[in-house]
Amino acid sequence: MSITSASDVELTVSVSSINDRFEEMTSALNEATKQISELKEYKELYEKDKAEKEKAEKESKRVELIAYAADSGCFTDEEIASESMKTLFDNLDKPAIAVMISDRNIEKIRSSKKTTKETSSKKEPIISTKLPSSDEGEINYRVIMDGFFGK
């Protein structure tokens, strides 16, 4: 080992008080360590409380999402209880559920339009409600019913 350059170094603490300064620093370090260990307990409680609140909030949102899907009338109870829907509820994937509801509602509208077209193209018989007048003679229930059914 060799010293290549000599430079003056100034000590911030005199040599005679180095042990006193070392004891001060050690006691300050011990005090800080003690405070940290006391605060760890509060940190753990805070983190536990925060996790419980987040879990409760997530469960609340999950229940709301299940109610949203059920209230839409687009899903059966079996579909809501299925694994695929459970995954969507657990992931709080409202956009995906909204798309499914929209798709099913559009399909209902399309099928109702087809049904409407089919029923509107059929001709319904014309029902006569013209009752015989009292000039035609005696009116009884048979005459009225025959007139109503078009006989």
MODELLER restraints for C-alpha pairs under 7 A, 6 or more apart:
rsr = mdl.restraints
at = mdl.atoms
rsr.add(forms.Gaussian(group=physical.xy_distance, feature=features.Distance(at['CA:62:A'], at['CA:89:A']), mean=5.63, stdev=0.5))
rsr.add(forms.Gaussian(group=physical.xy_distance, feature=features.Distance(at['CA:62:A'], at['CA:90:A']), mean=6.51, stdev=0.5))
rsr.add(forms.Gaussian(group=physical.xy_distance, feature=features.Distance(at['CA:62:A'], at['CA:92:A']), mean=6.14, stdev=0.5))
rsr.add(forms.Gaussian(group=physical.xy_distance, feature=features.Distance(at['CA:65:A'], at['CA:89:A']), mean=6.53, stdev=0.5))
rsr.add(forms.Gaussian(group=physical.xy_distance, feature=features.Distance(at['CA:65:A'], at['CA:94:A']), mean=6.81, stdev=0.5))
rsr.add(forms.Gaussian(group=physical.xy_distance, feature=features.Distance(at['CA:66:A'], at['CA:89:A']), mean=6.78, stdev=0.5))
rsr.add(forms.Gaussian(group=physical.xy_distance, feature=features.Distance(at['CA:69:A'], at['CA:75:A']), mean=6.90, stdev=0.5))
rsr.add(forms.Gaussian(group=physical.xy_distance, feature=features.Distance(at['CA:74:A'], at['CA:101:A']), mean=6.17, stdev=0.5))
rsr.add(forms.Gaussian(group=physical.xy_distance, feature=features.Distance(at['CA:74:A'], at['CA:104:A']), mean=6.39, stdev=0.5))
rsr.add(forms.Gaussian(group=physical.xy_distance, feature=features.Distance(at['CA:79:A'], at['CA:85:A']), mean=6.97, stdev=0.5))
rsr.add(forms.Gaussian(group=physical.xy_distance, feature=features.Distance(at['CA:127:A'], at['CA:148:A']), mean=6.56, stdev=0.5))
rsr.add(forms.Gaussian(group=physical.xy_distance, feature=features.Distance(at['CA:127:A'], at['CA:149:A']), mean=6.61, stdev=0.5))
rsr.add(forms.Gaussian(group=physical.xy_distance, feature=features.Distance(at['CA:127:A'], at['CA:150:A']), mean=6.53, stdev=0.5))
rsr.add(forms.Gaussian(group=physical.xy_distance, feature=features.Distance(at['CA:128:A'], at['CA:147:A']), mean=6.60, stdev=0.5))
rsr.add(forms.Gaussian(group=physical.xy_distance, feature=features.Distance(at['CA:128:A'], at['CA:148:A']), mean=5.60, stdev=0.5))
rsr.add(forms.Gaussian(group=physical.xy_distance, feature=features.Distance(at['CA:128:A'], at['CA:150:A']), mean=6.15, stdev=0.5))
rsr.add(forms.Gaussian(group=physical.xy_distance, feature=features.Distance(at['CA:129:A'], at['CA:147:A']), mean=6.79, stdev=0.5))
rsr.add(forms.Gaussian(group=physical.xy_distance, feature=features.Distance(at['CA:129:A'], at['CA:148:A']), mean=5.40, stdev=0.5))
rsr.add(forms.Gaussian(group=physical.xy_distance, feature=features.Distance(at['CA:130:A'], at['CA:147:A']), mean=6.78, stdev=0.5))
rsr.add(forms.Gaussian(group=physical.xy_distance, feature=features.Distance(at['CA:131:A'], at['CA:144:A']), mean=6.20, stdev=0.5))
rsr.add(forms.Gaussian(group=physical.xy_distance, feature=features.Distance(at['CA:131:A'], at['CA:147:A']), mean=6.30, stdev=0.5))
